Amino acid sequence: MTRRHFFQSLAATTLAPAAGAAESGAWSRSEPHMGCLWTLTLPGLPAASATAAADAVFAEIARLNLIFSDYEPTSELNRLCTKAGQDAPVPVSRELFDILHRSREISALSDGLFDITLAPCIRLWRRSRRRSELPEPDALAQARVRSGWQAMELDEANRTVCLVKSGMQLDLGGIAKGWTQDACLKLLRDRFQITCVLLDAAGEVAAGSPPAAKDHWEIGLQPSGEERPVRIALKEANAATSGDLYQFVEINGKRYSHIIDPRTGLGSTISRQATLIAPTGAMADPLTKLLCLMDPAESLPLLTKTWPGLEARITWKPDGQPLQTRQTPGFPLLP
């Protein structure tokens, strides 16, 4: 699930592998993984040290993709899904168990508004978007029957997973990139003692400590429709943006987002852009979905009460009205 709502800048320079980043003393490299372009920026390092660190980071992304991917036929996730409905716990790796456990926690706390078991609905909706037509009611009903986060049973003591319903499938597209960013920053810190880093996955940004002589990384938010460009200050945190600014389809005169609404099994009809800043990518990535599916008057208090330390900003345009913006008091907008 790509989200091209961010561009990154160090001072006034666009972060890129070539001229801009190099002129600012920041070494940068990009590679495609998990269906999007990842860019790693490491300021203040000799090229040899940065290259070694980058090799390790991109190897880690590729390794985790072989665990989390729903596109790779032989991924551990897909192998698990082949056992759905067999009423037998399946031993899984620590990485897969932990991300499934975290996903289930968020499902429980959000009353299912974040749900990785919606893969049957997601796959059906992908086809609907390509064809610009709503799915057949029977097909949608069957997909919804095969979904449901409560039917994913986890045994922490034995590190096993049981997918209770036959035909269940899992889709980690709403959390895998953020989770992987966390793993990469930990790898850089533990193996290379590197903390000054920026890791961007198609606009989902993980920021370590800022470059020398800087108080923060400067991140630009792509404007939402009529909104002017804005910038935020980010350090030792993750920022993620969701919304239908780029990924949507119009069917029978109605606009549908790529974000699946678990209450209908279809793309959300709520047109909204949301940016969330959180201590980890495993929080920022999935929780932006809640901001897009809930009324701002409900979602902002819920998120900040349930997960203290989050900052969020939401923009939307009611029919015939000016653009509306609501944000938490500490959201780090720059002048």
MARFI-127741 format. One record per residue (C-alpha): x, y, z. Coordinates in steps of 0.25 Angstrom, whole numbers, padded with zeros to 4 digits, always signed. Example, Ala and Ser with C-alpha at 12.3 -4.5 7.8 and 13.67 -1.06 7.14 Angstrom:
// MARFI-127741
+0049-0018+0031;+0055-0004+0029;
//
This chain:
// MARFI-127741
+0000+0000+0000;+0008+0012-0005;+0006+0026+0000;+0013+0037-0007;+0009+0048+0002;+0023+0052+0007;+0035+0058+0001;+0048+0059+0010;+0057+0071+0011;+0070+0073+0019;+0071+0088+0021;+0066+0093+0008;+0071+0082+0000;+0063+0070-0006;+0068+0057+0000;+0072+0048-0012;+0084+0039-0015;+0091+0049-0024;+0093+0064-0024;+0084+0069-0013;+0087+0060-0002;+0102+0059-0005;+0104+0074-0005;+0098+0074+0009;+0107+0063+0014;+0097+0053+0014;+0100+0039+0008;+0087+0033+0002;+0083+0020-0006;+0070+0015-0011;+0065+0002-0014;+0051-0004-0018;+0045-0014-0007;+0031-0017-0002;+0025-0011-0014;+0031+0003-0013;+0044+0011-0013;+0052+0011+0000;+0062+0022+0002;+0072+0022+0013;+0080+0034+0017;+0092+0034+0026;+0098+0048+0028;+0113+0050+0033;+0118+0036+0030;+0130+0032+0021;+0125+0025+0008;+0130+0011+0012;+0123+0011+0026;+0110+0016+0020;+0111+0006+0009;+0113-0006+0019;+0101-0001+0027;+0092+0001+0015;+0096-0013+0010;+0091-0019+0024;+0078-0010+0024;+0074-0014+0010;+0077-0029+0013;+0068-0028+0026;+0057-0022+0018;+0058-0033+0008;+0058-0043+0019;+0046-0038+0026;+0038-0037+0012;+0040-0052+0011;+0033-0053+0024;+0022-0043+0023;+0018-0042+0008;+0005-0046+0003;+0010-0045-0011;+0022-0055-0010;+0015-0069-0011;+0026-0075-0002;+0026-0065+0009;+0024-0070+0023;+0011-0062+0024;+0005-0069+0011;+0010-0082+0016;+0002-0080+0029;-0010-0076+0021;-0010-0089+0014;-0013-0096+0028;-0026-0087+0030;-0038-0095+0035;-0030-0107+0039;-0032-0105+0054;-0017-0107+0057;-0008-0097+0063;+0004-0094+0054;+0018-0091+0059;+0023-0078+0053;+0036-0069+0054;+0037-0059+0065;+0036-0048+0055;+0023-0053+0049;+0017-0056+0063;+0021-0042+0068;+0015-0034+0057;+0002-0043+0057;+0001-0041+0072;+0003-0026+0071;-0008-0025+0059;-0018-0033+0068;-0016-0023+0079;-0019-0011+0071;-0031-0018+0065;-0036-0021+0079;-0034-0006+0083;-0040-0001+0071;-0052-0010+0070;-0047-0016+0058;-0045-0003+0050;-0031-0008+0047;-0031-0023+0043;-0021-0031+0036;-0031-0042+0033;-0038-0034+0023;-0029-0039+0012;-0041-0046+0005;-0048-0032+0004;-0035-0025+0000;-0033-0035-0011;-0047-0033-0016;-0046-0018-0015;-0033-0018-0023;-0041-0025-0035;-0052-0015-0033;-0043-0003-0034;-0037-0009-0047;-0050-0011-0053;-0057+0002-0047;-0069-0007-0043;-0074-0011-0029;-0072-0026-0025;-0084-0035-0027;-0092-0035-0013;-0090-0051-0012;-0075-0050-0014;-0074-0038-0004;-0082-0046+0006;-0073-0058+0005;-0060-0050+0006;-0066-0044+0019;-0069-0057+0025;-0055-0061+0023;-0050-0049+0030;-0050-0045+0045;-0039-0043+0055;-0045-0051+0066;-0043-0063+0057;-0028-0062+0058;-0024-0069+0070;-0010-0067+0076;-0002-0075+0087;+0009-0067+0092;+0015-0078+0101;+0016-0088+0089;+0018-0077+0078;+0007-0083+0070;-0004-0077+0061;-0018-0083+0058;-0026-0077+0046;-0040-0083+0050;-0048-0080+0038;-0046-0087+0025;-0041-0078+0014;-0035-0068+0023;-0024-0059+0018;-0015-0049+0024;-0010-0035+0019;+0000-0028+0026;+0001-0016+0016;-0004-0007+0027;+0007-0010+0037;+0019-0017+0031;+0026-0005+0025;+0026+0002+0039;+0030-0010+0046;+0041-0012+0036;+0046+0002+0038;+0047+0000+0053;+0055-0013+0051;+0065-0006+0042;+0067+0006+0051;+0070-0004+0062;+0080-0012+0053;+0087+0001+0050;+0087+0005+0065;+0092-0009+0070;+0101-0013+0060;+0107+0000+0054;+0104+0009+0066;+0098+0019+0056;+0086+0027+0061;+0086+0039+0051;+0078+0033+0040;+0065+0035+0031;+0058+0024+0025;+0047+0027+0015;+0037+0016+0010;+0029+0023-0001;+0026+0034+0008;+0026+0027+0022;+0037+0033+0029;+0046+0028+0041;+0055+0038+0046;+0066+0036+0056;+0074+0047+0063;+0076+0059+0054;+0089+0063+0046;+0100+0070+0053;+0096+0085+0056;+0082+0082+0053;+0070+0081+0063;+0062+0072+0055;+0059+0066+0041;+0050+0075+0033;+0039+0067+0026;+0030+0073+0016;+0015+0069+0015;+0009+0068+0001;-0002+0078+0001;-0016+0072+0001;-0024+0078-0010;-0025+0093-0007;-0016+0093+0005;-0003+0100+0004;+0010+0092+0006;+0014+0090+0020;+0026+0085+0027;+0028+0078+0040;+0040+0075+0050;+0043+0061+0052;+0054+0054+0061;+0054+0040+0067;+0040+0037+0063;+0032+0032+0051;+0022+0039+0042;+0012+0033+0033;+0001+0038+0024;-0012+0031+0019;-0023+0036+0011;-0030+0036-0003;-0022+0048-0009;-0016+0039-0020;-0022+0025-0018;-0037+0025-0021;-0047+0021-0031;-0060+0027-0035;-0071+0016-0037;-0086+0021-0041;-0082+0035-0037;-0077+0031-0023;-0062+0033-0019;-0056+0021-0012;-0043+0020-0005;-0032+0009-0006;-0034+0008+0009;-0044-0003+0013;-0055+0000+0023;-0057-0012+0031;-0071-0008+0034;-0074-0010+0019;-0063-0018+0013;-0062-0007+0002;-0053+0004+0000;-0056+0015+0010;-0065+0027+0004;-0059+0036+0015;-0050+0046+0007;-0039+0050+0017;-0024+0052+0019;-0017+0048+0032;-0003+0049+0037;+0001+0042+0050;+0014+0044+0057;+0018+0033+0067;+0030+0027+0074;+0030+0015+0065;+0026+0011+0051;+0018-0001+0056;+0009+0010+0063;+0009+0021+0052;+0007+0011+0040;-0006+0005+0045;-0012+0016+0053;-0013+0026+0042;-0024+0017+0036;-0032+0020+0049;-0031+0035+0046;-0037+0032+0032;-0048+0024+0036;-0053+0031+0049;-0059+0045+0051;-0047+0054+0056;-0055+0058+0068;-0055+0043+0072;-0041+0038+0066;-0032+0049+0072;-0036+0047+0086;-0036+0032+0085;-0022+0031+0079;-0016+0041+0089;-0023+0034+0101;-0020+0020+0097;-0006+0023+0092;+0000+0035+0099;+0011+0042+0092;+0004+0042+0078;+0002+0055+0070;-0007+0055+0058;-0013+0065+0047;-0025+0062+0039;-0030+0070+0027;-0043+0068+0020;-0053+0076+0011;-0068+0075+0014;-0077+0077+0002;-0078+0092-0002;-0069+0096+0010;-0055+0101+0011;-0044+0091+0015;-0044+0087+0029;-0032+0084+0038;-0031+0078+0052;-0019+0074+0059;-0013+0071+0073;-0007+0082+0081;+0007+0077+0080;+0007+0074+0065;+0021+0080+0060;+0017+0089+0049;+0029+0098+0045;+0026+0113+0041;
//
